[in-house]
Amino acid sequence: MGLVTRTDTILRPNPDRVMCRIFIPGEEELIRGTSRAKGVIARAMSLPDAVVAEVLDSTIVEFRDRHKDLIQQFELHFGAVAGLVDPDNELSEARRLLIGAYLTQEYAFEATAYFNPSMVPAPDQSGLSDGQMRFIMSIRAVGEGHISSMVFRSGMLDSDGSIRVDDATAYATTQARRYTVLRSKLVLQAATDAGLPLDDLMFVLGMLPDSFTPEELDVTLAQLHSKRFHVAGVDAIAERLQVIARSSYEVDFGDDTVLSERVIWPTASNERRGIEDARWVRFTGPGGETSYRCTYTGFDGQSVVPRVLETVDFRCFSSTDLTGPAALNKGIALFPRQVGGTYMALSRWDREANSIATSDDGYHWSRGKTFAQSSQPWELVQSGNCGSPMETEAGWLVITHGTGPMRKYVLGAILLDLDDPTVLLGSLDSPLLEPIASERNGYVPNVVYSCGGVIHGKRLILPYGFSDTGTRIATIDVDELLDQMGAVRPR
């Protein structure tokens, strides 16, 4: 069809980028057993002071250039096991750090795969020439044990169509302040879904501010018990709210970190085996406020759960579950604004076809409507979206993916009505993008897949993963694409 121009911008896994992770012998992720931390500590305690100093010094010399915060990591990991040390033993700083070093490992978080990118305009667009745009791109990175995390790259789109991706820093870290802040509205919906008594729940939430911490919740529940308020289901409410608390968190990276250093690592229990396929969108709220939201899939090793990550600056993030029958399974992609006063998202709740989900608050998705069944030979197995809809004068442009024979993934495109996105205005009758020979072989062969691009001028800038191994960027003339779909554009 000739609509797609592949650029020379190709990003591949980089095993040179490593980060520090805690290592507890006997509690490895894939081979669970009895912790051997006490034995390691005991043996480290028996080392002569001179040996401690020598081994610590040589370890620091060997690894300090690979990590910006090596000593801090040793301190952090010693702190995790400090309770196992006899309090009567006074440890020197060197011995504490060496124990921390024994309980630290390097993890090559993107050595295996680097794919399924999503691109959005960066928050800061100051100081640019006409026709330029800064962008931020998230990428799904996979390391040992098939654990997926989220990493970021930045770059520039120029008026002449050229694309520059900034080099990633040599350093990477997951170290950030992690804490839980609960929101009454989300807690109410999740607890209601669980069948908790509404009156009792409202009584408990009425004693709390709109946003509260698990500690504030504990204090409130303790007050209920101590003052003998009659709340029949207080124990059930407490148990459910604690479950909700464990699935919500906020992450603040330090001011001294740069974007490509920040690794969003699985934190909640229902995502502990991976954060997958983030679909970012710059969202404009009802009052004109702008934020960045991404839907992604949390994977715990057995099941998946849809989640949302939110930020305004790509330094501080909050994450929580999405709920509701229309938010089941993978592949939710938010619209960049409300449509007719309603939050909308692309969904594939039945795992086979594209649908529109609607919500009153953007978190609980109670209603859904399928608008396009898989019908073309190249998408007969299943179809879905490749990121959030992009608004054009002709309608909502959606890049899709379809799975055909031999589980080959290709990309397509559809156009939805601006006022009623459940109305399909047009679609390509052949694939927009298929894996070429140099893209077919990899971690998962015969796959091209994207989690979202941006329209810049008259071009769609579309990053995509190939064979679940690397990432490439393509460009597409938007007018030509709309013409191929038979779109009627206003004059």
N, C-alpha and C positions, 0 to 999 in steps of 0.2 A: 504493500500500500504506500510505502514511502513517507509516512507521516512522522516517523520517529528518527531522530538523529542521535546516535550514540556518541557521547563525548569521550575524550581520552581520560577523563577523571575516573579512576578506579581505585578503590580503597580495599585493602586486604587485611586479614588477621595479622597481628604483630605480636609474636611471642616475646619480644624484647620488653614489652610493657607489663610490669608485674606490680602487685600490691601486696602488702602484709595482711595475712589472715591469722587468727588464732589457731593453734594446733594443739589439741589435747590427745595424746596417744591413747588408743583404745576407744576413742569417740569419733573416729573418722566418719565423714558423711555417708560413705557407701558401705562401710563395714563396721556396723555398730557392735560394741562389746563393752567390757568393763574398763572404766577409766584407769589408766596407768599413771595419772598425773602425780599421785602421792609418791610413787617409786622414783619417778624422775626427779622430783623435788628433793627427796631424801638423798639421792646420789649426788645431786648438785650441792647439797648442804655439806657433804663429806669431802668435797674438793678443798685442797689447801688454798689459802688466800692468794698465793703467788700464781697458782694455776688458774684460779678464777680471773685474776687480772689479765693474765696472758691470753686465755681463750676469749674473754670479752673484747679485748683490744683487737685481736686478729679478726674476730667476727665483724666488728664495726668497720675496720679497714676494708674488709672484703665486700661489705654490702652497703656502706653509707652512700655511695654515689648512685645507688639504684633507688633510693627512697629519700624523700624530703624530710620525713619525720621518723627516722628509724628508732632513735632513742625513746621518743614518745610512744612508739608502738610497743617497745619492750616494757615500758612502764605500765602501759594499759593492760598488756597480757599478764604481767605479774599480778596486777591488781585483781584479775579475774580468779586467781587461785590463792590469793594472800590468806584467805581463811583456812587453808590447809596447812599453813606454817604455824608451828608451835609459837604462841605469843611470847613465851619466855626467851626465845631465840632472837637476839638482836642481829639483824642482817645488815651488812654493809650495802651501800648503794650499788657497788659493783656486783655483789652476789644477787641482789634483787634483779638487776638488769640482765644478768646472765640467765637466771631462771626464766625471765621473760623471753629471752632469745631462744631458749630450748623449747618454749611453747609458742613459737612464731614460725610461720612458713611463708614462702613466696607463692603467690597464686597468679598464673598467667591467664588473666580473666578473658582475654580476647584471642587466645592462641588457636582456638579450634574453628571459630566462625565469626563473621562480622557482616551482618546482613539485616534485611528488613528495615530500611531507614524511613524516617519521617522528617519532613522539612517544614519550617515555619519562618516568617520574618522575625528577626531578632528584636527584642524590646528597644534597643538603642539604635536609632537610625540617624543620629546627628552627624553633622560634618561631612555628608556625602555629596558627591556630584550628581547632577541630574541623571536619572536612569539607573542609579546604583541602588542595591539593596543588600544589607547584611542579613545573613540567615543563620539559623541554628538547626542542626540536624541531629536527631537521636538515632542510635544504631543499636541493634540487639547484638550483644557480644556473648560468646559462649566459650567457656573454659573447661578444665578437667571436670569429669563427672556430668557433663552436659548441663551445667548450671548457667542459666542466662541472667545477665544483668543489663542495665541500660547505661550507655555511654554517650557522650556528646562531642560533636565537632562544630566548628563555626566556619564561615566563609563569606564570600562576596559574589554577588551577581552584578555584572556590568551591563551598560546599555547596549554594547555590541554583541551581547549574547555569551560572552566569555564567563567562565565559572572558576573561581579560585577557592580551594579548601585550605584553611589554615593548618599548619602542622600541629599534630597533637604533642602536648608536653611529654617529656620522658617519664614524668611521675604520674601516679594515679593513687587515689585514696577513696575508701568508703567511710573514713573517719569524719563523723559529723555529729552534732548534737541530735539525739533521737528522743522524742518524747511523744506522748499521746495527748491530744486535745479532742474532746468529744463535742459534738454539736447536738443540741436538744432535738432539732428537727429530724436529723438522720437517725439518732437513737430511737426516737419515737416510732419512725417508720419500720426500722429493723426489728424492734421489739414487738410491734404490732403484728408484723409478718410471722413472728414466732408464736403468736397466740397468747401473749401475756394479757392479763386483765387491764383494760384500757383505763378505768377509773383509778386503780392503784398506781399504774404507771404514771399517769398525769399528775398524781399527788406527789410522787417522788421527784419528777422532773420540775414541778412547780417550785421546789425548794432549791433549785440550782439555776445558775445563770445560763444564757443561751449557749455559751461555750464553757466547758469545764474539764478538769483533769480527773483521772481515775482516783487520785488522792482526795479530791473534793467530793467525789461520789462516795468513797468509803466513809468520810466524815458524816455525810448526810444520812447514809444508811445506819451508821452508829447512833446518830441522834434519834432516828426512828425507834430503834430498839430501846435506848435509854429512857426516852420520854413515853414509851409504851403507846405510841400512835397505833391505831388499828389499821394495819395494812396487811391484809390476809396473804398476799402473795409476795411479801417483801423478799423472802429468800430466793424465790424463783426469779424475781426481778433482778436481784443482785447478781445471781449467777449469769443471767442472760446479758446484762450490761457489761459484765467483766469479759464475756466472750466478744462482745462488740468492741470493747476497748482494745483487746489483743489484735484485732484486725484493722485498726486505724492507727496512724502514726504521722508524725511530722519530722522532717529532716532539715537541719540547717548546716550547710557547709560553711567553713570559716571564710572571712573576708579575704584572707590571703591565698585562697585557692582560685585557680582559673578554671574556665568551663571544662576543658578537656581533661582535667584532673578528676573531676567529680564522677564517681561511679555510683549509680543508684543500685544498691545491693538488696536482694530479697530480705525483708524484715518481718512481715506478718507471717503467722503460721501457715496461712493458706497460699503463700507464694514462696515457701522456703526452698523449693527446687527450681524456681525461675520466675523472672519478670519477662514476659514475652510480647513482642509485636505491638509496641506503643504507637498509637495513632494520635499525633499532636494536632491541635488546632488553636489558632489565636481567636479567642472568643470575646465578642462584644456583648456586654450585658444590657438589660433593658434601659439602664440609665446612661449608657454610653461608656461605662467602665470597661477596661480591657484586661484580660487575664489569659493565661495559657493553660489549657486543659488537655490531658491525654487519657484515653482509655487504653487499658492493656489487660493482658491475661495473666493472672496469678496461677502458678502450678505448684502443687504440694507433693508431686510424685505419683498421685493417683487420679486427681480430679482437677478441673479448672474452675476459676471464678473470675468474673469480670470486675475490674477495679478502675478507679480514676485517680490520676495524679494531677495536682494543681500547683501553679506557681505564677508569680508576676516577674521574677528576675532570674530564674534558673539557678538560684543559689539556695533558696528556701522552698521546700516542697511539702505538700500534705497529701496523704494517700488514704483512701477508704474504699470499701466495697460498694459496688452498684447493686441495687436490689430490684426485684420485680420480675414477673414472668416474661416480659419483653427483653430482658437483659441477660437471658441465659446464653451460655456457650461463648464462643470466641467472636471477634470481628465487629465489635461495636465501634462506631465512628460518629462523633458529635458534629452537628451542624455548627457553623461559626457564629450563629446568632439565633434568636428565637424566630419562629415562623408563625405569624398570626397570634403572637403572645404565648406560644407554647414551645417548650424545649423539644427538640427533635434529634434523632440519631438514626443512622443506618444500623441495621441489626441483621443477624443471621441466627435467630433464636432456634430455628429448626435444623440448623447445621447444613442446610441444602440450598436455600434461596435467599434473595435480598428482600428485606422488609424495612418498613419505617416504624420506629418506636417513638412514643411520645411520653412526656413527663411534665408534671407540674413544678418540679423543683430542680430537675437536672440530675437527680441521683436515684430516684425510684421510678422505674420504667414499667408502668402497669398495662400499657396498651401497645399493640403492635399490629401491623397490617402488611402482608406480603404483597409486593407489587411486581415482582419479576421472577418467574420460575426458570430454572436451568433448561434450555431448549436447544442451544446450538451444540453441534458435535464436540467442540472443543471445551465445553463447560458442562457436559452431561452428568458428570459425577457430582459436582457441586459448584456453586458460585458464591461470590462474596465481594466485599468492597476492598479497595486498596487505599483507604484513608478517607478523611472527611470530605464532604461535598465542597466544591469550589464554585462561588457565585459568578455567573456571567450574565450578560444582558439577555441571552437566549434561555437560560435556565440553570439549574444546579448541575454542574459537570461532575460526574463520578467516574473515577477509574475503578474498574472491577478486575477480579481475577476469576479464572475458571479452571477446572480440573478435567482433563480428558483421558484418552487411552494412555496406559502405562504411567498413570499418575503424573502426567505432564501438566505443569502450571503455565498458563499464559495470561496476558492482560487484555482487557477489553475496555469499553467505555459506554456509558449511558448518560442520558440527559433527562432530568426531572423538572417538573413545573415549579416555578419559583414560589407560587402561592400555595400549591398543594403538591408537595413532593411525592405523594403516593401515585401521582399521574406520570406515567412514563411517556416522554415526548419523542425519544429516539434512542437508537443504539447502533453500534457497529455490528455488521453482519459477518465480520471476520476478526481475528485477533489483532489488537493494536501492537503487541510486543510478544515475541516468542524467544525462548533461549536459542542463541546461535551456537555454533560449534564450540567456540571458546568459553561459553557459559554453561555448557551442559553438564560437565563433570565437577563433582564436589561432594560436600558432606551429605547433601540430599540432591541427587541428580535431577536434571530436566525441570528446573524450577526458576521462574522469574516472579518476583513478588515485591510489592511496595506497600508502605504504610502511610504514604501521603506526600504530595508535592505542593508547589506554589505556582500561581500564575504571576509572571513578572512581565509587564508590558503585554505583548501579544504572544508570549511563549509560556508554555507549561514546562516548568523545570521539575523533572520526575526522577528522583533517586530510586533505585530498585536493587534488591538483593538477587544474586544469581546462585543457584544450586546451594542455597543456605551456606555459602562460603564467603563471598565478597560482596562489595557494593559498587554500583556504577551509577553514573548520572546521565540521563537522556534529556533531550529537549523536543518539544512538540509544538508546532504552530497551531494555536488555539482555533483560529478562524477556519483553517483547513480541516481540523478535527470536527468542528461543528458542522461544516459543510458535508463531510462524509456521513454524518448522522442525519442529514436532512433537516438540520435545525433552521427555523425561521427567526432571524434576528431583527429587532426593531431598527428602523432607519432614523 
